[in-house]
Amino acid sequence: MAAAAQAGMAAALNDHDRMRRSTDIPLFYARRDKDTVLPRILIDRIEDAAAIATWDEARKIRELKLCLRDRAIIWWKSLRDTTTDLAVWDEVKTAFLRAYEPKYTAKTVCANFTDLKQHPDESMNDFLCRVQVAYDRLIDNKPATMAAVRNNMAGGATEAQVKAEGINDMALFFKHQLFLAGVKDSLRDRILEAGKNSLQESLELARELEAIQNDRKRSQKIAALRATMQPQEAAAIFWDELEMEDIDQIAAVRRQQPARSSNSQPARSSNSGPARSNGPRNPNVVCRYCKKKGHMQRECNSRRRDNAPMVDANGKKYEPRVNNVAEGDEKPVDKAEPEYEDAHVGAIANRNPYHHLNW
């Protein structure tokens, strides 16, 4: 009898020791340099201990409170100023994880997947742990609506149909996370803030934001391009009908054009004499100075060599003009000169950098 009693007492002590070790909850300081477990692991430990020792909600809440230290105690006191019911375990647990569990967005979740490659000095077990953590973080982002059966599947659906629906929902969820992780940084934050539940909803929002962003870029490009153009050039372009590619093409053409003076006239060199037109030449025109065909007197090398002035139709030197109109003459002298008309056409063609775009 004594031996049986001793054996029974030893077994009871072993069970007590085993339960004590199983229900031993680590301390939590809310400090990375002192905590030995992650917040989620701590909650899992408390719930596992409650299952072993048959703790009720009040005991689980008390065990969580007793393991808090340092900053975590201050957090517990702050709960009194919130709507959290300190007598309900699910509300306390949610508040704790919201405060201390790392926040995983779609970008960080997919970054975990792209990093899933075993390191040279990493054991297979450690690599498996990283795979499991990445998967857990992905599941944490799963919307609650995925657990519901869609209306067209409810009532009379076979097990295979329900299973196929679940597989399809999980695939769509995974694609949604990949889409959010890879979208442009300038759009991702606003899409994540919207908290859409499906890929299609996020895609529609992304398209709207992209269109707004493109319109803003287009307006900025047009404003910058107009600033480099003369008013008559800018007015000749139907900006509303141009695409971004057209605007970029115009900008490229503008960059290849020489600089122009403020009065839109071609720049003149200080030692080259009168400006020479780049317009098409008329082979039948006759120079008024050397009387040869094929060029005008402003382009005549003989006149430049002799340093002679240009003359009018009567062979006389040009007199000073006022506003391009001779005294006593009612029409501009320039318009009366055939060679000026030819040069003017050439200058206009040269001043329009878009004539070769075939608009």
Residue frames as qw, qx, qy, qz and C-alpha x, y, z in Angstrom:
[[0.000, 0.884, 0.468, 0.000, 0.00, 0.00, 0.00],
 [0.309, -0.791, 0.095, 0.520, 2.79, 2.40, 0.88],
 [0.395, -0.152, 0.595, 0.684, 4.53, 1.69, -2.42],
 [0.208, 0.595, 0.680, 0.374, 1.32, 2.28, -4.36],
 [0.125, -0.926, -0.286, 0.210, 0.71, 5.54, -2.51],
 [0.365, -0.608, 0.308, 0.634, 4.22, 6.72, -3.27],
 [0.353, 0.145, 0.689, 0.616, 3.83, 5.83, -6.94],
 [0.091, 0.787, 0.585, 0.175, 0.53, 7.69, -7.09],
 [0.233, -0.887, -0.070, 0.393, 2.06, 10.74, -5.43],
 [0.411, -0.347, 0.489, 0.687, 5.01, 10.70, -7.84],
 [0.276, 0.427, 0.697, 0.505, 2.67, 10.52, -10.83],
 [0.046, -0.903, -0.425, 0.052, 0.63, 13.42, -9.46],
 [0.333, -0.743, 0.159, 0.558, 3.77, 15.51, -8.97],
 [0.395, -0.052, 0.627, 0.669, 4.90, 14.72, -12.52],
 [0.166, 0.670, 0.648, 0.324, 1.55, 15.72, -13.91],
 [0.180, -0.921, -0.223, 0.263, 1.60, 18.91, -11.87],
 [0.389, -0.540, 0.356, 0.656, 5.11, 19.73, -13.05],
 [0.344, 0.227, 0.693, 0.591, 4.17, 18.97, -16.64],
 [0.052, 0.826, 0.541, 0.150, 1.11, 21.19, -16.42],
 [0.293, -0.839, -0.032, 0.457, 3.12, 23.94, -14.76],
 [0.365, -0.315, 0.513, 0.710, 5.66, 23.90, -17.57],
 [0.246, 0.439, 0.728, 0.466, 2.93, 23.71, -20.20],
 [0.068, -0.884, -0.445, -0.129, 1.09, 26.65, -18.72],
 [0.474, -0.535, -0.012, 0.699, 4.18, 28.72, -17.96],
 [0.390, 0.864, 0.276, 0.159, 3.62, 31.99, -19.85],
 [0.600, 0.075, -0.036, 0.795, 6.72, 34.03, -20.83],
 [0.126, -0.706, -0.252, 0.650, 6.99, 37.66, -19.79],
 [0.429, 0.625, 0.412, 0.505, 6.25, 40.40, -22.32],
 [0.350, -0.507, -0.137, 0.776, 7.94, 43.83, -22.11],
 [0.427, 0.863, 0.268, -0.028, 6.91, 45.34, -25.49],
 [0.052, -0.855, 0.450, 0.251, 10.64, 45.74, -26.20],
 [0.849, 0.435, -0.293, -0.066, 12.52, 43.89, -28.90],
 [0.286, 0.586, -0.679, 0.338, 15.69, 43.72, -26.84],
 [0.295, -0.274, 0.747, -0.529, 13.94, 41.88, -23.97],
 [0.825, 0.118, 0.170, -0.526, 10.97, 39.94, -25.42],
 [0.301, -0.288, 0.895, 0.161, 11.54, 36.25, -26.09],
 [0.344, 0.400, 0.839, 0.135, 8.33, 35.63, -28.05],
 [0.047, -0.207, -0.389, -0.897, 6.33, 37.48, -30.65],
 [0.423, -0.011, 0.316, -0.849, 2.93, 38.91, -29.63],
 [0.778, 0.075, -0.330, -0.530, 1.02, 36.37, -31.68],
 [0.591, 0.118, -0.780, 0.170, 3.03, 33.47, -30.21],
 [0.045, -0.102, 0.649, -0.752, 2.28, 34.76, -26.73],
 [0.642, 0.030, 0.087, -0.761, -1.46, 34.72, -27.43],
 [0.776, 0.142, -0.564, -0.244, -1.17, 31.20, -28.87],
 [0.342, 0.164, -0.810, 0.447, 0.66, 30.07, -25.72],
 [0.321, -0.046, 0.490, -0.809, -2.10, 31.42, -23.48],
 [0.764, 0.106, -0.131, -0.623, -4.83, 29.75, -25.52],
 [0.679, 0.182, -0.711, 0.003, -2.96, 26.41, -25.55],
 [0.118, 0.131, -0.761, 0.625, -2.46, 26.62, -21.78],
 [0.530, -0.007, 0.251, -0.810, -6.16, 27.38, -21.34],
 [0.803, 0.120, -0.423, -0.403, -7.03, 24.23, -23.29],
 [0.536, 0.158, -0.782, 0.277, -4.72, 22.09, -21.11],
 [0.125, -0.061, -0.689, 0.711, -5.76, 23.56, -17.76],
 [0.105, -0.639, -0.731, -0.215, -9.36, 24.33, -18.74],
 [0.146, -0.273, -0.244, 0.919, -9.06, 28.05, -18.07],
 [0.227, 0.787, 0.571, -0.051, -12.09, 30.25, -18.57],
 [0.355, 0.772, 0.146, 0.507, -12.04, 33.72, -20.21],
 [0.351, -0.919, 0.091, -0.156, -11.36, 35.51, -16.94],
 [0.792, -0.434, 0.299, 0.308, -8.33, 33.29, -16.26],
 [0.692, 0.368, 0.282, 0.553, -6.90, 33.87, -19.74],
 [0.094, 0.897, 0.061, 0.428, -7.25, 37.63, -19.34],
 [0.571, -0.800, 0.185, -0.012, -5.62, 37.47, -15.90],
 [0.846, -0.141, 0.294, 0.422, -2.70, 35.38, -17.22],
 [0.507, 0.624, 0.188, 0.564, -2.09, 37.89, -20.01],
 [0.177, -0.931, 0.031, -0.318, -2.13, 40.76, -17.53],
 [0.742, -0.625, 0.210, 0.120, 0.26, 39.00, -15.15],
 [0.815, 0.056, 0.269, 0.510, 2.88, 38.39, -17.84],
 [0.316, 0.853, 0.117, 0.399, 3.04, 42.07, -18.86],
 [0.608, -0.482, -0.093, 0.624, 6.04, 44.16, -17.84],
 [0.329, -0.208, 0.213, 0.896, 7.54, 47.60, -18.50],
 [0.206, 0.125, -0.269, -0.933, 5.81, 49.43, -21.39],
 [0.332, -0.250, -0.832, -0.367, 3.22, 46.68, -21.77],
 [0.207, -0.482, -0.712, 0.467, 1.82, 47.51, -18.33],
 [0.074, 0.372, 0.043, -0.924, 1.29, 51.13, -19.41],
 [0.291, -0.025, -0.658, -0.694, -0.56, 49.85, -22.49],
 [0.286, -0.384, -0.877, 0.040, -2.85, 47.74, -20.26],
 [0.088, -0.503, -0.470, 0.720, -3.74, 50.79, -18.16],
 [0.137, 0.236, -0.278, -0.921, -4.52, 52.76, -21.33],
 [0.161, -0.258, -0.877, -0.371, -7.24, 50.25, -22.23],
 [0.051, -0.535, -0.681, 0.498, -9.44, 51.81, -19.56],
 [0.142, 0.544, 0.001, -0.827, -9.81, 54.85, -21.81],
 [0.210, 0.140, -0.729, -0.637, -10.98, 52.78, -24.79],
 [0.752, -0.032, -0.043, -0.657, -14.14, 50.88, -25.64],
 [0.508, 0.208, -0.836, 0.005, -12.41, 47.53, -25.11],
 [0.794, -0.465, -0.026, -0.391, -14.34, 45.29, -22.72],
 [0.058, 0.586, -0.769, 0.247, -11.68, 43.98, -20.30],
 [0.643, -0.127, 0.654, -0.378, -13.93, 41.08, -19.36],
 [0.869, 0.439, 0.136, -0.184, -14.09, 39.63, -22.92],
 [0.683, -0.335, 0.485, 0.430, -11.04, 37.65, -24.04],
 [0.601, 0.484, 0.463, 0.435, -11.55, 38.17, -27.79],
 [0.105, 0.970, 0.102, 0.194, -11.66, 41.97, -27.39],
 [0.478, -0.791, 0.332, 0.190, -8.56, 42.01, -25.16],
 [0.738, -0.054, 0.525, 0.420, -6.70, 39.71, -27.55],
 [0.485, 0.711, 0.358, 0.363, -7.63, 41.85, -30.56],
 [0.098, -0.991, 0.062, -0.064, -6.50, 45.04, -28.82],
 [0.633, -0.580, 0.423, 0.288, -3.20, 43.42, -27.83],
 [0.691, 0.174, 0.525, 0.466, -2.41, 42.18, -31.34],
 [0.305, 0.879, 0.262, 0.257, -3.47, 45.50, -32.86],
 [0.258, -0.948, 0.180, 0.048, -1.00, 47.29, -30.62],
 [0.430, -0.655, 0.594, 0.183, 2.03, 44.99, -30.87],
 [0.788, 0.194, 0.546, 0.209, 1.70, 42.57, -33.79],
 [0.205, -0.329, 0.438, 0.811, 3.79, 43.76, -36.77],
 [0.570, 0.602, 0.213, -0.517, 1.66, 45.18, -39.55],
 [0.434, -0.078, 0.759, 0.480, 1.94, 43.21, -42.77],
 [0.488, 0.578, -0.022, -0.654, 0.77, 44.86, -45.95],
 [0.900, 0.398, 0.172, -0.051, 0.44, 43.15, -49.31],
 [0.428, 0.799, -0.404, 0.125, 3.85, 44.52, -50.28],
 [0.232, -0.594, 0.730, -0.246, 5.66, 43.04, -47.28],
 [0.848, 0.004, 0.474, -0.238, 3.77, 39.76, -47.61],
 [0.845, 0.532, 0.019, 0.040, 4.89, 39.27, -51.22],
 [0.172, 0.802, -0.540, 0.190, 8.38, 40.49, -50.33],
 [0.604, -0.397, 0.659, -0.209, 8.52, 37.55, -47.92],
 [0.900, 0.279, 0.328, -0.066, 7.67, 35.20, -50.79],
 [0.594, 0.762, -0.229, 0.117, 10.32, 36.65, -53.11],
 [0.072, -0.721, 0.639, -0.258, 12.89, 36.12, -50.36],
 [0.888, -0.195, 0.350, -0.226, 11.96, 32.47, -49.93],
 [0.753, 0.494, -0.422, 0.108, 15.28, 31.01, -51.00],
 [0.859, -0.469, -0.079, 0.189, 17.33, 28.89, -48.63],
 [0.004, 0.925, -0.378, 0.041, 20.46, 30.71, -47.50],
 [0.626, 0.432, -0.634, 0.137, 23.82, 28.94, -47.75],
 [0.162, 0.233, -0.781, 0.556, 24.22, 28.72, -43.96],
 [0.596, -0.138, 0.211, -0.763, 20.51, 28.06, -43.23],
 [0.222, -0.031, 0.971, -0.087, 19.27, 24.68, -42.11],
 [0.201, -0.285, -0.774, -0.528, 16.28, 23.02, -43.71],
 [0.261, -0.599, -0.713, 0.254, 14.23, 23.45, -40.53],
 [0.127, -0.518, -0.137, 0.835, 14.97, 27.19, -40.36],
 [0.086, 0.050, -0.545, -0.833, 14.04, 27.57, -44.01],
 [0.237, -0.445, -0.835, -0.220, 10.76, 25.74, -43.39],
 [0.203, -0.604, -0.517, 0.571, 10.03, 28.14, -40.52],
 [0.001, -0.358, 0.161, 0.920, 10.42, 31.13, -42.84],
 [0.182, -0.176, -0.758, -0.601, 8.10, 29.52, -45.37],
 [0.258, -0.552, -0.785, 0.114, 5.49, 29.00, -42.65],
 [0.146, -0.551, -0.277, 0.773, 5.78, 32.60, -41.41],
 [0.070, 0.160, -0.423, -0.889, 5.38, 33.97, -44.93],
 [0.252, -0.335, -0.822, -0.384, 2.29, 31.83, -45.43],
 [0.248, -0.579, -0.661, 0.409, 0.82, 32.90, -42.08],
 [0.057, -0.425, -0.036, 0.903, 1.28, 36.56, -42.96],
 [0.169, -0.051, -0.633, -0.754, -0.53, 35.98, -46.23],
 [0.303, -0.468, -0.824, -0.098, -3.45, 34.30, -44.50],
 [0.185, -0.478, -0.459, 0.726, -3.65, 37.18, -42.02],
 [0.121, 0.259, -0.199, -0.938, -4.64, 39.45, -44.91],
 [0.079, -0.278, -0.886, -0.362, -7.43, 37.13, -46.00],
 [0.371, -0.213, 0.019, -0.904, -10.80, 38.92, -45.89],
 [0.403, 0.023, 0.775, -0.487, -13.55, 37.42, -43.76],
 [0.695, 0.378, 0.011, -0.612, -15.84, 37.18, -46.80],
 [0.387, 0.398, -0.799, -0.230, -13.77, 34.29, -48.16],
 [0.130, -0.046, 0.939, -0.317, -15.30, 31.99, -45.54],
 [0.564, 0.350, 0.394, -0.635, -18.82, 32.52, -46.84],
 [0.415, 0.211, 0.817, 0.340, -20.36, 30.35, -49.54],
 [0.145, 0.112, -0.278, -0.943, -21.67, 32.38, -52.46],
 [0.602, 0.201, 0.341, -0.693, -25.42, 32.47, -53.04],
 [0.726, 0.376, -0.371, -0.440, -25.31, 30.51, -56.26],
 [0.408, 0.276, -0.862, 0.120, -23.54, 27.68, -54.43],
 [0.296, -0.120, 0.692, -0.648, -25.76, 27.49, -51.36],
 [0.730, 0.176, 0.366, -0.549, -28.44, 24.81, -51.18],
 [0.920, 0.313, 0.212, -0.105, -27.82, 21.51, -52.89],
 [0.343, 0.790, -0.507, -0.029, -24.18, 22.17, -53.83],
 [0.962, -0.011, -0.239, 0.133, -21.97, 19.11, -53.94],
 [0.662, -0.639, 0.149, 0.362, -18.79, 18.79, -51.94],
 [0.650, 0.128, 0.355, 0.659, -16.76, 19.02, -55.14],
 [0.166, 0.790, 0.303, 0.507, -18.46, 22.28, -56.11],
 [0.430, -0.902, -0.029, -0.013, -17.85, 23.83, -52.72],
 [0.735, -0.390, 0.259, 0.490, -14.23, 22.71, -52.78],
 [0.531, 0.403, 0.365, 0.650, -13.73, 24.09, -56.28],
 [0.053, -0.919, -0.210, -0.330, -15.21, 27.41, -55.17],
 [0.592, -0.774, 0.098, 0.203, -12.80, 27.59, -52.24],
 [0.711, -0.086, 0.338, 0.611, -9.81, 26.85, -54.46],
 [0.333, 0.651, 0.352, 0.584, -10.91, 29.53, -56.92],
 [0.279, -0.942, -0.122, -0.140, -11.41, 32.09, -54.12],
 [0.685, -0.581, 0.200, 0.392, -7.94, 31.38, -52.74],
 [0.622, 0.211, 0.375, 0.655, -6.39, 31.79, -56.19],
 [0.109, 0.829, 0.279, 0.472, -8.15, 35.14, -56.68],
 [0.495, -0.866, -0.005, 0.073, -7.00, 36.27, -53.23],
 [0.729, -0.305, 0.278, 0.546, -3.40, 35.33, -54.02],
 [0.454, 0.473, 0.369, 0.659, -3.50, 37.21, -57.34],
 [0.159, -0.933, -0.221, -0.235, -4.97, 40.20, -55.53],
 [0.608, -0.726, 0.125, 0.297, -2.03, 40.26, -53.11],
 [0.662, 0.000, 0.375, 0.649, 0.49, 39.96, -55.95],
 [0.240, 0.739, 0.363, 0.515, -1.22, 42.83, -57.80],
 [0.328, -0.938, -0.085, -0.073, -1.11, 45.09, -54.73],
 [0.708, -0.511, 0.217, 0.436, 2.53, 44.24, -54.07],
 [0.592, 0.072, 0.433, 0.676, 3.66, 45.09, -57.59],
 [0.207, 0.878, 0.375, 0.215, 1.63, 48.22, -58.37],
 [0.372, 0.579, -0.143, 0.711, 3.47, 51.55, -58.62],
 [0.378, -0.240, -0.558, 0.699, 4.58, 53.10, -55.35],
 [0.100, -0.038, 0.004, -0.994, 2.74, 56.33, -56.21],
 [0.600, -0.206, -0.379, -0.674, -0.57, 54.42, -56.36],
 [0.538, -0.096, -0.828, 0.128, -0.12, 51.54, -53.91],
 [0.081, -0.083, -0.620, 0.776, -0.69, 53.48, -50.69],
 [0.447, 0.071, 0.037, -0.891, -3.99, 54.93, -51.84],
 [0.679, -0.005, -0.614, -0.403, -5.20, 51.54, -53.08],
 [0.447, -0.077, -0.815, 0.361, -4.27, 49.85, -49.81],
 [0.114, 0.055, 0.437, -0.891, -5.98, 52.59, -47.82],
 [0.581, -0.019, -0.279, -0.764, -9.19, 51.91, -49.75],
 [0.376, -0.157, 0.850, -0.333, -9.13, 48.32, -48.44],
 [0.703, 0.216, -0.311, -0.602, -10.89, 46.71, -51.40],
 [0.756, -0.211, 0.569, -0.244, -11.93, 43.09, -50.91],
 [0.854, 0.299, 0.412, 0.109, -11.33, 41.80, -54.43],
 [0.504, -0.132, 0.431, 0.737, -8.87, 42.11, -57.27],
 [0.218, 0.609, 0.564, 0.514, -11.50, 43.61, -59.58],
 [0.222, -0.934, -0.278, 0.037, -12.37, 46.37, -57.11],
 [0.502, -0.630, 0.216, 0.552, -8.70, 47.26, -56.59],
 [0.481, 0.144, 0.551, 0.667, -8.12, 47.18, -60.34],
 [0.107, 0.804, 0.480, 0.334, -10.97, 49.60, -61.04],
 [0.337, -0.913, -0.059, 0.221, -9.67, 52.01, -58.40],
 [0.581, -0.364, 0.380, 0.621, -6.12, 51.69, -59.75],
 [0.404, 0.446, 0.544, 0.585, -7.32, 52.57, -63.26],
 [0.065, -0.936, -0.315, -0.143, -9.09, 55.69, -61.98],
 [0.473, -0.790, 0.139, 0.364, -6.03, 56.83, -60.04],
 [0.594, -0.071, 0.488, 0.635, -3.78, 56.11, -63.03],
 [0.286, 0.692, 0.481, 0.456, -6.00, 58.20, -65.33],
 [0.229, -0.965, -0.122, 0.036, -5.90, 61.13, -62.89],
 [0.591, -0.563, 0.314, 0.486, -2.14, 60.82, -62.61],
 [0.543, 0.217, 0.531, 0.613, -1.69, 60.71, -66.40],
 [0.122, 0.876, 0.369, 0.286, -3.89, 63.80, -66.87],
 [0.382, -0.893, 0.060, 0.230, -1.78, 65.67, -64.36],
 [0.605, -0.297, 0.456, 0.581, 1.45, 64.65, -66.11],
 [0.433, 0.527, 0.537, 0.496, -0.03, 65.62, -69.49],
 [0.046, -0.970, -0.222, -0.091, -1.00, 69.08, -68.24],
 [0.498, -0.741, 0.241, 0.382, 2.47, 69.61, -66.81],
 [0.601, -0.001, 0.536, 0.593, 4.12, 68.57, -70.08],
 [0.286, 0.749, 0.459, 0.384, 1.89, 70.87, -72.13],
 [0.224, -0.968, -0.066, 0.092, 2.59, 73.81, -69.82],
 [0.560, -0.543, 0.386, 0.493, 6.35, 73.23, -70.03],
 [0.535, 0.250, 0.580, 0.561, 6.23, 72.88, -73.83],
 [0.150, 0.886, 0.383, 0.213, 4.12, 75.99, -74.33],
 [0.368, -0.868, 0.066, 0.327, 6.63, 78.00, -72.33],
 [0.504, -0.323, 0.518, 0.611, 9.26, 77.27, -75.01],
 [0.375, 0.455, 0.664, 0.460, 7.01, 78.21, -77.97],
 [0.038, -0.004, -0.107, -0.994, 5.98, 81.44, -79.60],
 [0.451, 0.272, 0.498, -0.689, 2.29, 82.34, -79.15],
 [0.637, 0.416, -0.258, -0.596, 1.43, 81.79, -82.82],
 [0.364, 0.269, -0.888, -0.081, 3.07, 78.36, -82.74],
 [0.111, 0.072, 0.872, -0.472, 1.23, 77.24, -79.60],
 [0.515, 0.342, 0.266, -0.739, -2.10, 78.53, -80.95],
 [0.549, 0.384, -0.534, -0.516, -1.73, 76.47, -84.13],
 [0.258, 0.121, -0.956, 0.072, -1.75, 73.16, -82.23],
 [0.706, -0.377, -0.241, -0.549, -4.92, 71.38, -81.12],
 [0.021, -0.441, 0.790, -0.426, -3.65, 70.34, -77.70],
 [0.690, -0.090, 0.453, -0.558, -6.82, 68.55, -76.65],
 [0.906, 0.325, -0.091, -0.255, -6.50, 66.12, -79.56],
 [0.406, 0.606, -0.667, 0.153, -2.89, 65.16, -78.86],
 [0.921, -0.312, -0.229, 0.034, -1.82, 62.01, -77.07],
 [0.565, -0.749, 0.264, 0.225, 1.18, 61.81, -74.76],
 [0.748, 0.027, 0.429, 0.506, 3.27, 60.35, -77.59],
 [0.374, 0.767, 0.280, 0.439, 2.43, 63.35, -79.82],
 [0.262, -0.960, 0.065, -0.069, 3.40, 65.81, -77.09],
 [0.710, -0.480, 0.377, 0.352, 6.71, 63.99, -76.56],
 [0.667, 0.352, 0.409, 0.513, 7.35, 64.09, -80.32],
 [0.139, 0.926, 0.141, 0.322, 6.72, 67.84, -80.47],
 [0.493, -0.839, 0.209, 0.099, 9.02, 68.36, -77.51],
 [0.772, -0.157, 0.413, 0.457, 11.74, 66.34, -79.27],
 [0.491, 0.639, 0.321, 0.498, 11.38, 68.47, -82.40],
 [0.142, -0.976, -0.024, -0.162, 11.55, 71.64, -80.30],
 [0.668, -0.625, 0.281, 0.289, 14.80, 70.52, -78.72],
 [0.703, 0.110, 0.432, 0.554, 16.35, 70.17, -82.17],
 [0.279, 0.863, 0.276, 0.319, 15.38, 73.72, -83.27],
 [0.451, 0.194, -0.220, 0.843, 17.84, 76.65, -82.95],
 [0.157, -0.555, -0.492, 0.652, 17.12, 79.41, -80.45],
 [0.178, 0.671, 0.467, 0.548, 14.88, 82.26, -81.66],
 [0.107, 0.113, -0.237, 0.959, 14.77, 85.92, -80.72],
 [0.173, 0.373, 0.663, -0.626, 11.77, 87.44, -78.94],
 [0.439, 0.480, -0.042, -0.759, 10.27, 88.84, -82.17],
 [0.837, 0.221, 0.489, -0.111, 10.18, 85.36, -83.76],
 [0.550, 0.776, -0.280, -0.128, 12.73, 86.33, -86.44],
 [0.938, 0.079, -0.158, 0.299, 15.66, 84.01, -87.24],
 [0.513, -0.758, 0.124, 0.383, 18.76, 84.93, -85.26],
 [0.566, 0.796, -0.134, 0.169, 21.43, 86.86, -87.18],
 [0.808, -0.167, -0.082, 0.559, 25.13, 86.46, -86.83],
 [0.194, -0.876, -0.025, 0.440, 27.06, 89.59, -85.95],
 [0.177, -0.577, 0.533, 0.593, 29.53, 89.20, -88.85],
 [0.434, 0.201, 0.825, 0.300, 27.46, 87.53, -91.53],
 [0.101, 0.004, -0.342, -0.934, 25.66, 90.59, -92.90],
 [0.626, -0.019, -0.026, -0.779, 21.95, 90.48, -93.80],
 [0.625, -0.076, 0.733, -0.257, 20.10, 87.32, -92.85],
 [0.246, 0.220, -0.782, -0.528, 19.93, 84.65, -95.52],
 [0.784, -0.007, 0.129, -0.607, 16.66, 82.85, -96.10],
 [0.291, -0.204, 0.934, 0.046, 16.54, 79.08, -95.89],
 [0.676, 0.433, 0.363, -0.472, 13.43, 79.00, -98.08],
 [0.740, 0.269, 0.537, 0.302, 13.32, 77.43, -101.52],
 [0.132, -0.484, 0.315, 0.806, 15.16, 79.36, -104.25],
 [0.646, 0.664, 0.292, -0.235, 13.59, 80.39, -107.55],
 [0.661, -0.070, 0.437, 0.605, 15.97, 79.61, -110.44],
 [0.345, 0.667, 0.433, 0.499, 14.35, 82.36, -112.54],
 [0.246, -0.937, -0.145, 0.200, 14.96, 85.19, -110.07],
 [0.598, 0.556, -0.061, 0.575, 17.55, 87.75, -111.22],
 [0.531, -0.485, -0.258, 0.645, 19.94, 89.45, -108.81],
 [0.154, 0.965, 0.207, 0.032, 19.56, 93.23, -108.96],
 [0.328, -0.823, 0.337, 0.317, 23.26, 93.74, -108.31],
 [0.320, -0.387, 0.740, 0.448, 25.14, 91.28, -110.56],
 [0.607, 0.380, -0.212, -0.665, 22.17, 90.61, -112.91],
 [0.242, 0.199, -0.940, -0.132, 22.73, 86.84, -112.67],
 [0.742, -0.262, -0.305, -0.537, 19.94, 84.30, -112.21],
 [0.740, -0.094, -0.653, 0.131, 19.41, 81.90, -109.34],
 [0.464, -0.365, -0.520, 0.618, 19.87, 84.17, -106.33],
 [0.062, -0.941, -0.298, -0.149, 18.79, 87.47, -104.84],
 [0.308, 0.744, -0.268, 0.529, 20.93, 90.46, -104.09],
 [0.550, -0.702, 0.313, -0.327, 20.89, 89.83, -100.32],
 [0.919, -0.196, 0.324, 0.110, 22.62, 86.50, -101.12],
 [0.664, 0.719, -0.109, 0.174, 24.93, 87.90, -103.77],
 [0.800, -0.339, 0.032, 0.494, 28.58, 87.10, -103.04],
 [0.471, 0.426, 0.158, 0.756, 29.73, 89.79, -105.50],
 [0.198, -0.826, -0.128, -0.513, 27.82, 92.49, -103.63],
 [0.745, -0.660, -0.023, 0.093, 29.22, 91.30, -100.33],
 [0.774, -0.011, 0.091, 0.626, 32.74, 91.22, -101.76],
 [0.269, 0.517, 0.147, 0.799, 32.36, 94.79, -103.03],
 [0.191, -0.379, -0.561, 0.711, 30.71, 95.80, -99.75],
 [0.127, -0.194, -0.360, -0.904, 27.96, 97.41, -101.83],
 [0.393, 0.140, 0.542, -0.729, 24.49, 98.27, -100.46],
 [0.308, 0.403, 0.852, 0.129, 21.29, 96.65, -101.72],
 [0.105, 0.110, -0.247, -0.957, 19.31, 98.62, -104.31],
 [0.555, 0.370, 0.507, -0.547, 15.66, 98.94, -105.22],
 [0.694, 0.451, 0.550, 0.111, 13.99, 98.11, -108.55],
 [0.369, 0.929, 0.015, 0.037, 15.32, 101.38, -110.05],
 [0.764, 0.298, -0.236, 0.521, 18.90, 100.60, -109.10],
 [0.067, -0.733, 0.245, -0.631, 18.95, 103.16, -106.32],
 [0.254, 0.116, -0.804, 0.525, 20.14, 102.52, -102.77],
 [0.397, -0.612, -0.682, -0.051, 17.44, 101.69, -100.25],
 [0.082, -0.560, 0.179, -0.804, 16.34, 104.75, -98.26],
 [0.009, 0.001, 0.805, -0.594, 15.54, 104.54, -94.51],
 [0.400, -0.414, -0.652, -0.494, 11.98, 103.35, -93.89],
 [0.296, -0.197, 0.517, -0.779, 9.51, 104.01, -91.06],
 [0.664, 0.090, 0.592, -0.448, 7.46, 100.97, -90.05],
 [0.469, 0.063, 0.804, 0.359, 8.47, 99.31, -93.34],
 [0.366, 0.785, 0.495, 0.061, 6.52, 101.96, -95.27],
 [0.443, 0.128, 0.152, 0.874, 8.22, 104.56, -97.45],
 [0.056, 0.509, 0.282, -0.812, 7.27, 108.18, -96.99],
 [0.408, 0.422, -0.212, -0.782, 4.44, 109.03, -99.36],
 [0.384, 0.111, -0.852, -0.338, 3.97, 105.41, -100.26],
 [0.686, -0.265, 0.109, -0.669, 0.69, 103.79, -99.09],
 [0.982, -0.065, -0.127, -0.121, 1.80, 100.17, -99.24],
 [0.662, -0.597, 0.396, 0.220, 4.77, 98.39, -97.63],
 [0.322, 0.724, -0.541, -0.282, 7.82, 98.49, -99.86],
 [0.313, -0.305, 0.899, -0.006, 8.70, 94.94, -98.77],
 [0.644, 0.354, 0.638, -0.229, 5.48, 93.58, -100.29],
 [0.533, 0.779, -0.074, -0.320, 6.32, 95.26, -103.59],
 [0.081, 0.648, -0.737, -0.175, 9.54, 93.32, -103.96],
 [0.900, 0.114, -0.318, -0.274, 9.18, 89.90, -105.57],
 [0.560, 0.309, -0.694, 0.331, 12.39, 88.66, -104.01],
 [0.239, -0.291, 0.585, -0.718, 11.13, 89.49, -100.50],
 [0.829, -0.040, 0.027, -0.557, 8.02, 87.42, -101.10],
 [0.828, 0.231, -0.510, 0.019, 10.18, 84.45, -102.00],
 [0.289, 0.318, -0.689, 0.584, 12.35, 84.90, -98.91],
 [0.475, -0.262, 0.349, -0.765, 9.33, 85.42, -96.68],
 [0.909, -0.005, -0.217, -0.355, 7.80, 82.10, -97.72],
 [0.701, 0.249, -0.600, 0.293, 11.07, 80.37, -96.92],
 [0.005, 0.348, -0.576, 0.740, 11.32, 82.03, -93.53],
 [0.709, -0.202, 0.149, -0.659, 7.79, 80.98, -92.59],
 [0.919, 0.088, -0.368, -0.113, 8.51, 77.37, -93.58],
 [0.518, 0.307, -0.619, 0.504, 11.72, 77.44, -91.56],
 [0.211, -0.352, 0.453, -0.791, 10.02, 78.96, -88.53],
 [0.837, -0.154, 0.044, -0.523, 7.37, 76.18, -88.35],
 [0.082, -0.455, 0.885, -0.052, 9.11, 73.14, -86.86],
 [0.564, 0.104, 0.752, -0.325, 6.03, 70.92, -87.25],
 [0.593, 0.498, -0.207, -0.598, 5.45, 71.10, -91.00],
 [0.372, 0.357, -0.835, -0.191, 7.18, 67.74, -91.55],
 [0.294, -0.045, 0.857, -0.421, 4.93, 65.88, -89.06],
 [0.230, -0.152, -0.767, -0.579, 2.13, 65.68, -91.67],
 [0.142, 0.312, 0.717, -0.607, -0.67, 66.71, -89.31]]
